Amino acid sequence: MKSETMKQSMGRRIRQWSVWLVTIIIVIWGFSGIEFNGIKATAAQVSMAILRGLLHPDLKFIYLPEGEDLLRGLLETAAIAVLGTVISAVLCIPFAFWAARAKGKARWSTNSGKFMLSLIRTFPEIVLAIVFIKAVGPGSYAGALALGIHSIGMLGKLYAEAIENLDLGPTEALTACGANKLQTLWFAVIPQVIPDFLSFALYRFELNIRSATILGVVGAGGIGTPLIFALEARSWPRVGIILIGIIVMVTIIDLISGYIRKRIV
């Protein structure tokens, strides 16, 4: 018994040390691939300028009657996030049922669905935005399409997990009563998954708000467009008011979305 215990303890230690060794090697390899050329001489000056911009923001930019301003940019950003979330929340439903495990369902079908969702998640929003800009032109439409397509991967995975965790009692009861597949889906499956679907969609909306703020950097609309212009012009007070606006908008939406999700679930 003692020898077996010692062997198990020794094997556990070897596995632990092996994990630590592999982790250290990966970290060293990662740092070795990064070229560090030092900090620029103007880094402190630029950092102080950005800080002064945050402390003394350009309040006139909040609303400009004659053209583009902070409020219009934030509203456009929110609209891009809303439309992108709606697109993904609807289009990912068939992908979710495709990827969800179920009794009598072929394993290759489930695995192919999961692979498709993983493939969609591979492409970042910024890459999809560049692709859609080439396809439909610059603007918020390209940004909404980019968020919508990218979000299908994440929402589809979460929806599939919600479907897999269904209570099969109502489904089996309806089937025993002679209900067909469509009736079973409508009266037993959908009522159970709707709260989870809405909660996941709201969570994805919170993420899309953050993503939509940077899509304008590549010309996909939103508050990112005036932000990149202000950075290029070194207009730090304008950069400051834009950053403050983004922080306020994201915080408010997070609070509202979190409250709604708690009420739903």
C-alpha positions as CSV (number, residue, x, y, z in Angstrom):
1,M,0.0,0.0,0.0
2,K,2.8,2.4,0.9
3,S,4.6,1.7,-2.3
4,E,1.5,2.3,-4.4
5,T,0.8,5.5,-2.5
6,M,4.3,6.7,-3.0
7,K,4.1,5.9,-6.8
8,Q,0.8,7.8,-7.0
9,S,2.3,10.8,-5.2
10,M,5.4,10.7,-7.4
11,G,3.3,10.5,-10.5
12,R,1.2,13.4,-9.4
13,R,4.3,15.5,-8.7
14,I,5.8,14.6,-12.1
15,R,2.6,15.7,-13.8
16,Q,2.5,19.0,-11.8
17,W,6.2,19.7,-12.6
18,S,5.6,18.8,-16.2
19,V,2.7,21.3,-16.4
20,W,4.8,24.1,-14.8
21,L,7.7,23.3,-17.1
22,V,5.6,23.5,-20.3
23,T,3.9,26.7,-19.0
24,I,7.3,28.3,-18.4
25,I,8.6,27.3,-21.8
26,I,5.5,28.7,-23.5
27,V,5.8,32.0,-21.6
28,I,9.5,32.3,-22.5
29,W,8.7,31.5,-26.1
30,G,6.0,34.1,-26.2
31,F,8.2,36.9,-24.8
32,S,11.1,35.9,-27.1
33,G,8.8,36.6,-30.1
34,I,8.1,40.2,-29.1
35,E,10.4,42.9,-30.2
36,F,10.8,45.5,-27.5
37,N,12.5,48.6,-28.8
38,G,12.1,50.7,-25.7
39,I,9.8,53.5,-24.7
40,K,9.6,56.5,-27.0
41,A,11.0,59.8,-25.7
42,T,7.6,61.4,-26.3
43,A,5.6,58.8,-24.3
44,A,5.4,60.8,-21.1
45,Q,4.4,63.9,-23.0
46,V,1.7,62.1,-25.0
47,S,0.4,60.4,-21.8
48,M,0.1,63.7,-20.0
49,A,-1.6,65.3,-23.0
50,I,-4.2,62.5,-23.0
51,L,-4.7,62.9,-19.2
52,R,-5.2,66.7,-19.7
53,G,-7.8,65.9,-22.4
54,L,-9.7,63.7,-19.9
55,L,-9.5,66.3,-17.2
56,H,-10.4,69.2,-19.6
57,P,-12.7,67.6,-22.2
58,D,-14.2,69.5,-25.2
59,L,-17.7,69.9,-23.9
60,K,-18.7,71.7,-27.1
61,F,-18.4,68.5,-29.0
62,I,-21.2,66.9,-27.1
63,Y,-23.7,68.4,-29.4
64,L,-23.0,70.3,-32.7
65,P,-26.1,71.4,-34.6
66,E,-24.2,71.6,-37.9
67,G,-22.7,68.1,-38.0
68,E,-21.1,65.1,-36.4
69,D,-20.9,65.2,-32.6
70,L,-20.6,62.9,-29.6
71,L,-24.3,62.2,-29.2
72,R,-24.8,61.2,-32.8
73,G,-21.7,59.0,-32.7
74,L,-22.9,57.2,-29.5
75,L,-26.4,56.7,-30.9
76,E,-25.0,55.3,-34.1
77,T,-22.8,53.0,-32.1
78,A,-25.7,51.8,-30.0
79,A,-27.8,51.3,-33.2
80,I,-25.0,49.2,-34.8
81,A,-24.8,47.0,-31.6
82,V,-28.6,46.6,-31.5
83,L,-28.9,45.6,-35.2
84,G,-25.9,43.3,-35.0
85,T,-27.3,41.6,-31.9
86,V,-30.8,41.1,-33.5
87,I,-29.2,39.6,-36.7
88,S,-27.1,37.2,-34.7
89,A,-29.8,36.3,-32.2
90,V,-32.1,35.2,-35.1
91,L,-29.6,33.6,-37.5
92,C,-27.9,31.6,-34.8
93,I,-31.0,29.6,-33.8
94,P,-30.8,27.0,-36.6
95,F,-27.0,26.7,-36.0
96,A,-27.8,26.1,-32.3
97,F,-30.2,23.2,-33.0
98,W,-27.7,21.9,-35.5
99,A,-24.9,21.8,-32.9
100,A,-26.9,20.6,-29.9
101,R,-26.7,17.0,-28.8
102,A,-29.9,15.1,-28.8
103,K,-31.1,11.5,-28.5
104,G,-31.1,9.7,-31.8
105,K,-29.1,12.5,-33.5
106,A,-26.0,11.4,-35.4
107,R,-22.7,12.4,-33.8
108,W,-21.3,13.7,-37.1
109,S,-24.2,16.1,-37.4
110,T,-23.5,17.6,-33.9
111,N,-19.8,17.8,-34.5
112,S,-20.2,19.5,-37.9
113,G,-22.5,22.1,-36.3
114,K,-20.0,22.8,-33.5
115,F,-17.2,23.0,-36.0
116,M,-19.2,25.6,-38.0
117,L,-19.8,27.7,-34.9
118,S,-16.1,27.5,-34.0
119,L,-15.2,28.5,-37.6
120,I,-17.5,31.6,-37.4
121,R,-15.9,32.7,-34.1
122,T,-12.5,32.5,-35.6
123,F,-12.9,35.8,-37.5
124,P,-12.7,38.9,-35.3
125,E,-15.2,41.7,-35.8
126,I,-12.6,44.1,-37.1
127,V,-11.6,41.6,-39.9
128,L,-15.2,41.0,-40.9
129,A,-15.8,44.8,-40.8
130,I,-13.0,45.3,-43.3
131,V,-14.5,42.6,-45.5
132,F,-18.0,44.0,-45.4
133,I,-16.6,47.5,-46.1
134,K,-15.3,46.2,-49.4
135,A,-18.6,44.5,-50.1
136,V,-21.2,47.1,-49.1
137,G,-19.1,50.2,-48.6
138,P,-18.0,52.1,-45.5
139,G,-20.5,53.0,-42.9
140,S,-22.6,51.6,-40.1
141,Y,-24.2,49.0,-42.3
142,A,-20.9,47.2,-42.7
143,G,-20.4,47.4,-38.9
144,A,-23.8,45.9,-38.1
145,L,-23.2,43.0,-40.5
146,A,-19.7,42.4,-39.0
147,L,-21.1,42.2,-35.5
148,G,-24.1,40.2,-36.5
149,I,-22.0,37.5,-38.3
150,H,-19.3,37.3,-35.7
151,S,-21.8,37.0,-32.8
152,I,-23.5,34.0,-34.4
153,G,-20.6,31.8,-33.3
154,M,-20.8,32.8,-29.6
155,L,-24.6,32.9,-29.4
156,G,-25.0,29.7,-31.3
157,K,-22.7,27.9,-28.8
158,L,-24.6,29.3,-25.8
159,Y,-28.0,28.5,-27.4
160,A,-26.9,24.9,-28.1
161,E,-25.9,24.4,-24.5
162,A,-29.3,25.7,-23.4
163,I,-31.0,23.3,-25.7
164,E,-28.9,20.4,-24.4
165,N,-29.9,21.2,-20.8
166,L,-33.6,21.1,-21.5
167,D,-36.0,19.2,-19.2
168,L,-37.2,16.3,-21.3
169,G,-40.3,15.7,-19.2
170,P,-42.6,18.1,-21.1
171,T,-41.3,16.8,-24.5
172,E,-41.8,13.2,-23.6
173,A,-45.3,14.0,-22.2
174,L,-46.4,15.7,-25.5
175,T,-44.9,12.9,-27.6
176,A,-46.8,10.3,-25.5
177,C,-50.0,12.3,-26.2
178,G,-49.5,12.1,-29.9
179,A,-48.0,15.6,-30.6
180,N,-45.9,15.9,-33.7
181,K,-42.4,17.4,-33.8
182,L,-43.6,20.9,-34.6
183,Q,-46.1,20.9,-31.7
184,T,-43.5,19.5,-29.3
185,L,-41.0,22.2,-30.4
186,W,-43.5,25.0,-30.0
187,F,-45.1,24.0,-26.7
188,A,-42.3,22.1,-24.9
189,V,-38.9,23.3,-26.2
190,I,-39.3,27.0,-27.0
191,P,-41.0,28.0,-23.7
192,Q,-38.0,26.5,-21.9
193,V,-35.2,28.1,-24.0
194,I,-36.7,31.6,-24.5
195,P,-35.5,33.0,-21.1
196,D,-32.0,31.7,-21.7
197,F,-31.9,32.9,-25.3
198,L,-33.0,36.4,-24.2
199,S,-30.4,36.5,-21.4
200,F,-27.6,35.4,-23.7
201,A,-28.7,37.9,-26.3
202,L,-28.5,40.7,-23.8
203,Y,-25.1,39.6,-22.7
204,R,-23.9,39.6,-26.3
205,F,-25.4,43.0,-26.7
206,E,-23.2,44.3,-23.9
207,L,-20.1,42.9,-25.7
208,N,-21.3,44.3,-29.1
209,I,-21.5,47.8,-27.6
210,R,-17.8,47.6,-26.7
211,S,-16.9,46.1,-30.1
212,A,-19.0,48.8,-32.0
213,T,-16.9,51.6,-30.4
214,I,-13.8,50.5,-32.3
215,L,-15.3,49.5,-35.7
216,G,-15.2,53.1,-36.8
217,V,-11.4,53.0,-36.8
218,V,-11.6,51.0,-40.0
219,G,-14.6,53.0,-41.4
220,A,-17.5,50.8,-40.2
221,G,-19.4,53.7,-38.5
222,G,-20.0,54.6,-34.9
223,I,-18.1,56.7,-32.4
224,G,-14.8,55.2,-33.5
225,T,-14.6,57.4,-36.6
226,P,-14.5,60.8,-34.8
227,L,-12.2,59.1,-32.2
228,I,-9.6,58.1,-34.8
229,F,-9.8,61.6,-36.4
230,A,-9.3,63.3,-33.1
231,L,-6.3,61.0,-32.3
232,E,-4.7,61.8,-35.7
233,A,-5.2,65.5,-35.2
234,R,-3.9,65.2,-31.6
235,S,-7.1,67.0,-30.4
236,W,-6.8,65.6,-26.8
237,P,-9.7,67.5,-25.3
238,R,-11.9,65.9,-28.0
239,V,-10.4,62.5,-27.4
240,G,-11.2,63.0,-23.7
241,I,-14.9,63.8,-24.2
242,I,-15.3,60.8,-26.6
243,L,-13.7,58.4,-24.1
244,I,-15.8,59.8,-21.3
245,G,-18.9,59.4,-23.5
246,I,-18.0,55.8,-24.3
247,I,-17.4,55.0,-20.6
248,V,-20.8,56.5,-19.6
249,M,-22.7,54.7,-22.4
250,V,-21.1,51.3,-21.7
251,T,-21.7,51.7,-17.9
252,I,-25.4,52.6,-18.3
253,I,-26.1,49.8,-20.8
254,D,-24.3,47.3,-18.6
255,L,-26.4,48.3,-15.6
256,I,-29.7,48.2,-17.5
257,S,-28.8,44.9,-19.3
258,G,-27.7,43.3,-16.1
259,Y,-31.0,44.2,-14.3
260,I,-33.1,42.9,-17.2
261,R,-31.1,39.6,-17.3
262,K,-31.7,39.1,-13.6
263,R,-35.4,39.6,-14.0
264,I,-35.6,37.2,-17.0
265,V,-33.6,34.4,-15.4
